[in-house]
Amino acid sequence: MLGTICGLFSALIYTCANSFLRAVHDCDPVWVSAIRAVPTVAIMGPVLVVLACRGQRVLPPLRFVILIGLGGLAGQLGGNICFQSSLHVIGVAVAVPLTMGGMIVASAIMGRLFLAEPITPRVLLALAVLLAAIGVLIGGAEGAARSMNTDPVSRWRLAAGVAAACGSGMFYTVLNAILRYCVTRGAPLPSCLFIVSITGMLTLGSLAWRRIGTAGMLATTPADLTIMLAAGVCNTVAFLALTKSLQLNSIVYVNALNATQATLAALAGVMIFREKLSPWLVVGIGLTILGLMVLAQAHRAMRAAEDL
C-alpha cells in the first residue's frame, strides 16, 4: 500500500513540476533548466554532509563519478533542455506522453543492444502500441501548437517540438540507465543526485550566461524565478517518492503507476493552460497507457519464467 501511494504521489508531483515548467515556457529553456537543478543541489548537499559526519561513505569511486557526470550531461543538457523547448511549441498535454513513449522505446532498444535483454512478442506488441501512440500524438501536435501560439507555427518548428519531446525521453533513458547501473553497484543515491544536479547547474548556468547574458538572467521576474525553483523542488520530491516506490514494489508495477502522468498532464494542459483537447490527444494518451500496461504484463511474464 505504501509503495502504491508513493508511486501515485510521485506521478502527481511530477505533474506539478511539469506544470510549473509549462508556466515559464516563454523563458529561455536553458536558463529554466539551470534554475531547476538548484533545489536538488541545495537539498542533497546537506544530506551528504550529514552522511559524512556519521562516517558513511559519500563519494562513489572515481569511475562512477565520471560516469554519473556524463549521465548528468545527457539528462540535463539533452533531456531537460529538449523537454523545456517542446513545452513552448506543443504544450504539456502532448509533450509528456511523447516523452514517456520515447523513454520506453529507448529503454527497450538499449536493453536489447547493451544488456542482451530479450524482446518477447508481448514487448513487441507494447512497443508497437507506443509507436502508434506517438504517431497519433504527432497528429494532434498541430492543434496543440495552434492553441498555444497566436501566429501560425511552421511545420519545421512543429516537427522540432515533437522531436524535442521524444528526444528528451531518450536522453532521460540514458541518465536513468547510468544511475541504475551505479546505484546497484554501491554508489550512494544522494551522491548520484548531487553529482547530476551540480553538473546541470554549472553547465546549464554557463550556457545560459552565454545565451542571454547577465542582463537576461537579472531580468527574470521574482514570480518566474519562484516557479522555476518550485519545479526543481517538485522534481526532487517526486524522484525520492519514485525511488521509495521502487524499493517496495516491482519496477513493472511502478511503471504502470507512472503511466498516470499522461492523464494528469492532459488534465493540467487542458484545464489550467487552456490547451486544445482533441480526439488525437485523447486517443494518443489512451494508447500510451495501454502500451505501458502491456509492457508491464510482458515484464511480469518474463520474471515468472525466470523464477521457474
C-alpha positions in Angstrom: 0.0 0.0 0.0 2.8 2.4 0.9 4.6 1.6 -2.4 1.4 2.3 -4.3 0.8 5.6 -2.5 4.4 6.7 -3.2 4.1 5.8 -6.8 0.9 7.7 -7.4 2.3 10.6 -5.3 5.4 10.7 -7.5 3.3 10.9 -10.6 1.2 13.7 -9.1 4.3 15.7 -8.1 6.0 15.2 -11.4 2.8 16.6 -13.0 3.1 19.7 -10.7 6.8 20.1 -11.8 5.8 19.9 -15.5 3.0 22.4 -14.9 5.4 24.8 -13.3 7.8 24.4 -16.3 4.8 24.9 -18.6 4.1 28.2 -16.8 7.5 29.6 -17.7 7.7 28.3 -21.3 8.3 31.8 -22.6 11.6 32.0 -20.6 14.9 30.7 -22.0 14.8 26.9 -21.8 18.5 26.6 -20.8 18.1 29.2 -18.0 14.9 27.4 -16.8 16.7 24.1 -16.7 19.7 25.6 -14.8 17.5 27.0 -12.1 15.5 23.8 -11.9 18.7 22.0 -10.8 19.4 24.4 -7.9 17.0 22.9 -5.3 18.4 19.4 -5.7 21.9 20.7 -5.0 20.6 22.7 -2.1 18.7 19.6 -0.7 21.3 16.9 -1.3 24.3 19.0 -0.2 23.4 19.0 3.5 22.3 15.3 3.2 25.8 14.4 2.1 27.3 16.5 5.0 25.2 14.6 7.5 26.1 11.2 6.0 29.8 12.2 6.1 29.6 13.3 9.7 28.1 9.9 10.5 31.1 8.2 9.0 29.2 6.8 6.0 30.7 6.7 2.5 29.7 9.7 0.5 31.7 9.7 -2.8 31.5 6.7 -5.1 34.6 5.5 -6.9 36.1 8.0 -9.4 34.9 5.9 -12.4 31.4 6.1 -11.1 31.7 9.9 -10.6 32.8 10.3 -14.2 30.0 8.0 -15.5 27.4 9.8 -13.4 28.7 13.2 -14.6 28.3 12.0 -18.2 24.8 10.8 -17.5 24.1 14.2 -15.9 25.2 15.9 -19.1 22.8 13.7 -21.1 19.9 14.2 -18.7 20.4 17.9 -18.1 21.7 19.2 -21.5 19.7 16.8 -23.6 16.7 15.8 -21.5 15.8 19.0 -19.7 16.5 21.4 -22.5 14.7 19.4 -25.1 11.6 18.9 -22.8 11.5 22.6 -21.9 11.8 23.6 -25.6 9.0 21.3 -26.6 6.7 22.9 -24.0 7.0 26.2 -25.8 5.7 24.6 -29.1 3.3 21.8 -28.3 2.4 22.2 -24.6 2.4 19.9 -21.7 -0.5 17.7 -22.6 1.2 16.4 -25.7 4.8 16.7 -24.6 4.6 14.4 -21.5 3.1 11.3 -23.2 5.6 11.8 -26.1 8.4 11.9 -23.6 7.2 8.8 -21.9 6.8 7.0 -25.1 10.3 8.0 -26.1 11.7 6.7 -22.8 10.1 3.3 -23.1 11.1 2.7 -26.7 14.7 3.9 -26.0 14.8 1.6 -22.9 13.8 -1.4 -25.0 16.4 -0.7 -27.6 19.2 0.0 -25.1 18.2 -3.1 -23.1 18.5 -5.2 -26.2 21.7 -3.7 -27.5 23.7 -3.4 -24.3 22.1 -5.8 -21.8 21.1 -8.6 -24.2 17.5 -8.4 -22.8 15.0 -10.4 -24.8 12.3 -8.8 -26.8 9.3 -11.1 -26.5 6.1 -10.9 -28.6 4.4 -9.0 -25.8 7.2 -6.5 -25.6 7.0 -6.0 -29.4 3.2 -5.5 -29.1 3.8 -2.9 -26.4 6.4 -1.1 -28.5 4.0 -1.2 -31.5 1.2 0.4 -29.4 3.6 3.0 -28.0 4.8 3.9 -31.5 1.2 4.1 -32.6 0.6 6.5 -29.7 3.5 8.6 -30.7 2.1 8.8 -34.2 -1.4 9.8 -33.0 0.1 12.4 -30.7 2.1 13.8 -33.6 -1.2 14.2 -35.4 -2.6 16.2 -32.5 0.5 18.3 -32.0 -0.5 20.8 -34.7 -3.8 21.6 -32.9 -1.9 22.0 -29.6 0.6 24.3 -31.2 -2.2 26.5 -32.7 -3.9 26.8 -29.3 -0.6 28.0 -27.7 0.6 30.4 -30.4 -1.3 33.3 -32.0 1.0 33.2 -35.0 1.0 30.2 -37.4 3.5 27.5 -36.5 5.6 26.3 -39.4 5.8 22.5 -40.0 9.6 22.6 -39.3 9.0 24.2 -35.9 6.3 21.8 -35.1 8.5 18.8 -36.1 11.3 20.3 -33.9 8.9 20.4 -31.0 7.8 16.8 -31.4 11.4 15.6 -31.9 12.5 17.5 -28.8 9.8 15.8 -26.7 10.7 12.3 -28.0 14.4 13.1 -27.8 14.1 14.2 -24.2 12.7 10.8 -23.3 15.7 9.1 -24.9 18.2 11.3 -23.0 16.4 10.6 -19.8 16.7 6.9 -20.5 20.5 7.2 -20.8 20.6 9.0 -17.4 18.3 6.5 -15.7 20.3 3.6 -17.1 23.6 5.1 -15.8 22.0 5.8 -12.4 20.6 2.3 -12.1 24.0 0.8 -13.0 25.9 2.9 -10.4 23.3 2.6 -7.6 23.0 -1.2 -7.9 26.8 -1.4 -7.6 27.0 0.6 -4.4 27.0 4.3 -5.3 25.0 6.3 -2.7 21.8 7.7 -4.2 22.2 11.1 -2.6 25.7 11.4 -4.2 24.3 10.4 -7.6 21.6 13.1 -7.4 24.1 15.7 -6.2 26.5 15.0 -9.0 23.8 15.0 -11.7 22.4 18.3 -10.3 25.7 20.1 -9.8 26.7 19.1 -13.3 23.5 20.5 -14.7 23.6 23.7 -12.6 27.2 24.5 -13.7 27.0 23.6 -17.3 23.5 24.9 -17.9 24.3 28.1 -15.9 27.3 28.7 -18.1 25.5 28.0 -21.3 22.6 30.3 -20.2 25.0 33.1 -19.4 26.4 32.8 -22.9 22.9 32.8 -24.4 21.2 35.6 -22.5 24.0 37.2 -20.5 23.9 38.7 -17.0 21.2 41.2 -18.0 18.9 38.4 -19.2 19.4 36.5 -16.0 18.7 39.5 -13.8 15.7 40.3 -15.9 13.9 37.2 -14.7 10.9 38.3 -12.6 10.7 37.1 -9.0 7.5 35.3 -9.9 9.1 33.3 -12.7 12.2 32.6 -10.6 9.9 31.2 -7.8 8.1 29.0 -10.4 11.4 27.6 -11.7 12.6 26.8 -8.2 9.3 25.2 -7.3 9.7 23.0 -10.4 13.1 21.9 -9.1 11.7 21.1 -5.6 8.9 19.1 -7.0 11.3 17.2 -9.3 13.4 16.2 -6.3 10.5 15.2 -4.1 8.9 13.2 -6.9 12.2 11.3 -7.6 12.6 10.4 -4.0 9.0 9.2 -3.8 9.5 7.2 -7.0 12.7 5.6 -5.5 10.8 4.6 -2.4 8.1 3.1 -4.5 10.7 1.1 -6.4 12.0 -0.3 -3.1 8.6 -1.6 -2.1 7.2 -2.8 -5.5 8.4 -4.2 -8.7 9.6 -1.9 -11.4 6.8 -3.1 -13.7 4.1 -2.1 -11.2 5.7 1.3 -10.6 5.9 2.0 -14.3 2.2 1.2 -14.6 1.5 3.7 -11.8 3.7 6.2 -13.5 1.5 6.0 -16.6 -1.0 8.2 -14.8 1.3 11.1 -15.6 0.0 11.1 -19.2 -3.6 11.6 -18.0 -2.6 14.1 -15.3 -0.6 16.1 -17.8 -3.5 16.2 -20.2 -5.8 17.4 -17.4 -3.3 20.1 -16.4 -2.8 21.2 -20.0 -6.5 21.5 -20.9 -7.9 22.8 -17.6 -5.1 25.1 -16.4 -3.4 26.2 -19.6 -6.3 26.0 -22.0 -4.6 23.7 -24.4 -6.8 22.1 -27.0 -8.4 18.8 -26.1 -8.6 17.0 -29.5 -9.5 13.4 -30.3 -5.9 12.9 -31.3 -4.8 13.8 -27.7 -7.4 11.5 -26.1 -6.6 8.5 -28.3 -2.8 9.1 -28.0 -2.9 9.2 -24.2 -5.1 6.1 -24.2 -2.6 4.2 -26.4 0.3 5.4 -24.2 -1.4 4.0 -21.1 -2.3 0.8 -22.9 1.2 0.3 -24.2 2.7 0.7 -20.7 0.2 -1.8 -19.3 1.1 -4.3 -22.0 4.7 -3.8 -21.3 4.1 -4.3 -17.5 2.4 -7.6 -18.4 5.3 -8.6 -20.6 7.9 -7.9 -17.8 5.7 -9.8 -15.3 5.6 -12.8 -17.6 9.4 -12.7 -18.2 10.0 -12.6 -14.4 7.7 -15.5 -13.8 9.6 -17.5 -16.5 12.9 -16.7 -14.8 11.6 -17.9 -11.4 10.6 -21.3 -12.8 
